[in-house]
Amino acid sequence: MGAPSEADSRRQRFEHGMEVLTRVDGEGGQRVVDSLADISPELGHQVVAWGFGEIYDRPGLAPRDRQLVTLGMLTALGGCEPQLTVHVNAALNVGLSPREIVEALLHSAVYCGMPRALNATLTAKQVFAERGLLPVADD
């Protein structure tokens, strides 16, 4: 049995990435990939194979820590509310509580500014409302 072909290796990386994506982002991640199918399927492939199959699945950080970093980065970038929606859901999926998410977004105001923290928090509020998690109680 020889080495896997480039096509087989590409497919395996994508399949592994889909396992990680589903575990972390659930349906939201699949919707992102699906939304790229008619415009840039290669970008969808890279999000899955590289972003999730290689980066998200590295052992150096726990999934909940990766989501905290991701929430902070998306807040800092601003204008990333659709991605923030996916990652607030992912943060809940990997064990962060609504209170921890709110606290992380509050903390981001110091470094990112009030408008970006407000936008991120209101995005989180929408996710919490959809999941029946409002009001957010103190832990």
C-alpha positions as CSV (number, residue, x, y, z in Angstrom):
1,M,0.0,0.0,0.0
2,G,1.6,3.3,-1.1
3,A,1.3,6.8,0.2
4,P,-2.1,8.4,-0.1
5,S,-2.6,10.4,-3.3
6,E,-2.8,14.2,-3.0
7,A,-6.6,13.9,-3.6
8,D,-7.0,11.3,-0.9
9,S,-4.9,13.4,1.5
10,R,-7.0,16.5,0.7
11,R,-10.2,14.6,1.3
12,Q,-8.9,13.1,4.6
13,R,-7.9,16.6,5.9
14,F,-11.4,17.9,4.9
15,E,-13.2,15.0,6.6
16,H,-11.1,15.4,9.8
17,G,-11.8,19.1,9.7
18,M,-15.6,18.5,9.4
19,E,-15.5,16.3,12.5
20,V,-13.8,19.1,14.4
21,L,-16.1,21.8,12.9
22,T,-19.2,19.8,13.8
23,R,-18.0,19.2,17.4
24,V,-17.2,22.9,17.9
25,D,-19.6,24.9,15.8
26,G,-22.4,22.4,15.1
27,E,-24.9,23.5,12.5
28,G,-23.6,27.0,12.4
29,G,-20.2,25.9,10.9
30,Q,-21.9,23.8,8.3
31,R,-24.1,26.8,7.3
32,V,-20.9,28.8,6.8
33,V,-19.4,26.2,4.5
34,D,-22.6,25.7,2.6
35,S,-22.9,29.5,2.1
36,L,-19.6,29.4,0.2
37,A,-20.4,26.5,-2.1
38,D,-21.6,28.7,-5.0
39,I,-19.0,31.4,-4.7
40,S,-15.8,30.0,-3.3
41,P,-15.9,26.3,-2.4
42,E,-12.1,26.4,-2.0
43,L,-12.5,28.9,0.8
44,G,-15.0,26.6,2.4
45,H,-12.6,23.7,2.0
46,Q,-9.7,25.7,3.6
47,V,-11.9,26.9,6.6
48,V,-12.7,23.2,7.3
49,A,-9.4,21.4,6.4
50,W,-6.9,24.0,7.6
51,G,-8.8,26.2,10.1
52,F,-10.5,23.4,11.9
53,G,-8.7,20.2,10.9
54,E,-5.2,21.6,11.6
55,I,-5.5,24.8,13.7
56,Y,-8.5,24.2,16.0
57,D,-7.5,20.6,16.6
58,R,-4.0,21.4,17.9
59,P,-3.4,20.2,21.4
60,G,-1.9,23.4,22.8
61,L,-5.2,25.0,24.0
62,A,-8.5,23.5,25.2
63,P,-11.5,24.2,23.0
64,R,-13.0,26.6,25.5
65,D,-9.8,28.6,25.6
66,R,-9.7,28.7,21.8
67,Q,-13.2,30.1,21.8
68,L,-12.3,32.8,24.3
69,V,-9.4,33.9,22.1
70,T,-11.7,33.8,19.0
71,L,-14.4,35.9,20.7
72,G,-11.7,38.5,21.7
73,M,-10.2,38.6,18.2
74,L,-13.6,38.9,16.4
75,T,-14.6,41.6,18.8
76,A,-11.3,43.5,18.2
77,L,-11.7,43.2,14.4
78,G,-15.2,44.7,14.5
79,G,-17.7,44.1,11.7
80,C,-17.5,40.4,12.3
81,E,-21.0,39.9,13.8
82,P,-22.0,36.9,11.5
83,Q,-18.8,35.1,12.6
84,L,-19.3,36.2,16.2
85,T,-22.7,34.6,16.1
86,V,-21.2,31.3,15.0
87,H,-18.5,31.5,17.7
88,V,-20.7,32.5,20.6
89,N,-22.7,29.4,19.8
90,A,-19.4,27.4,19.6
91,A,-18.3,28.9,22.9
92,L,-21.5,27.6,24.5
93,N,-21.0,24.2,22.7
94,V,-17.5,23.8,24.3
95,G,-18.6,24.6,27.8
96,L,-18.3,28.3,28.3
97,S,-21.3,29.7,30.3
98,P,-23.2,32.8,29.1
99,R,-21.8,34.7,32.1
100,E,-18.2,33.8,31.0
101,I,-18.9,35.0,27.5
102,V,-20.4,38.2,28.7
103,E,-17.4,38.8,31.0
104,A,-15.0,38.2,28.2
105,L,-16.8,40.7,26.0
106,L,-16.9,43.2,28.8
107,H,-13.2,42.8,29.3
108,S,-12.7,43.4,25.5
109,A,-14.1,47.0,26.0
110,V,-10.8,48.0,27.7
111,Y,-8.7,46.9,24.7
112,C,-11.1,47.1,21.7
113,G,-13.3,50.1,22.6
114,M,-16.9,50.4,23.8
115,P,-18.6,50.3,20.3
116,R,-17.0,46.9,19.4
117,A,-17.7,45.5,22.9
118,L,-21.4,46.7,22.6
119,N,-21.8,45.1,19.1
120,A,-20.3,41.8,20.3
121,T,-22.4,41.8,23.4
122,L,-25.6,42.5,21.4
123,T,-24.6,39.7,19.1
124,A,-24.2,37.3,22.0
125,K,-27.6,38.5,23.4
126,Q,-29.2,37.4,20.1
127,V,-27.6,33.9,20.4
128,F,-28.6,33.6,24.0
129,A,-32.2,34.6,23.2
130,E,-32.3,32.0,20.4
131,R,-31.1,29.3,22.9
132,G,-33.4,30.4,25.7
133,L,-30.5,31.6,27.9
134,L,-31.8,35.1,28.8
135,P,-31.6,36.7,31.2
136,V,-28.0,35.9,31.9
137,A,-27.7,35.0,35.6
138,D,-24.7,35.7,37.7
139,D,-22.8,32.4,38.4
